[in-house]
Amino acid sequence: MALTILPNLHHVPRFYLISGKRWGGVVATGGAVGLSWDRGGAHGVWAVLSAHELTGKNVADN
């Protein structure tokens, strides 16, 4: 299991003064598996399979 804070999303919780609602704090929780085959030449094969759930306060479900 992995816990990753996403730098490309609004991961810092925010607070709207007008509505009083908090939102943000987006975190990706999940895991990944990687495979590679490389014999040191110019070519190789790499693959990564990952799945994560995004959670946060007052943000859309995924």
C-alpha positions in Angstrom: 0.0 0.0 0.0 1.2 3.5 -0.8 0.2 6.9 0.4 1.1 9.7 -2.0 0.4 13.4 -1.8 -0.2 14.6 -5.3 1.7 17.7 -6.2 -0.4 18.5 -9.3 -3.7 18.7 -7.3 -4.8 21.1 -4.6 -3.4 18.9 -1.8 -3.2 21.7 0.7 -6.6 22.1 2.5 -8.3 25.4 1.6 -11.0 27.5 3.4 -13.5 29.7 1.7 -14.3 32.7 3.8 -17.6 33.4 2.1 -19.2 29.9 2.3 -17.2 28.7 5.3 -16.5 25.4 3.5 -13.2 23.6 3.7 -11.9 21.7 0.6 -8.8 20.0 -0.7 -6.3 17.8 1.1 -6.4 15.4 -1.8 -4.4 12.2 -1.2 -3.9 9.2 -3.5 -3.9 5.8 -1.6 -3.1 2.7 -3.5 -0.4 0.6 -4.9 1.8 -0.2 -7.9 3.6 -3.1 -9.4 6.4 -2.7 -11.9 8.1 -5.2 -14.2 11.2 -4.7 -16.5 13.3 -6.8 -18.8 16.5 -5.3 -20.0 19.7 -7.1 -21.2 21.8 -3.9 -21.2 21.3 -3.2 -24.9 19.5 -0.4 -26.7 16.0 -1.9 -26.1 14.1 -3.2 -23.2 10.6 -3.7 -21.9 9.1 -1.8 -18.9 5.6 -1.9 -17.5 3.8 -0.4 -14.4 0.3 -1.3 -13.2 -1.1 1.0 -10.5 -4.4 1.8 -8.9 -5.1 4.6 -6.5 -8.2 6.1 -4.8 -8.3 9.9 -4.5 -9.8 11.3 -1.3 -10.2 14.7 0.1 -12.5 17.1 1.8 -15.5 18.4 -0.3 -13.9 17.2 -3.6 -15.5 15.2 -6.4 -15.4 11.4 -6.1 -13.4 9.4 -8.6 
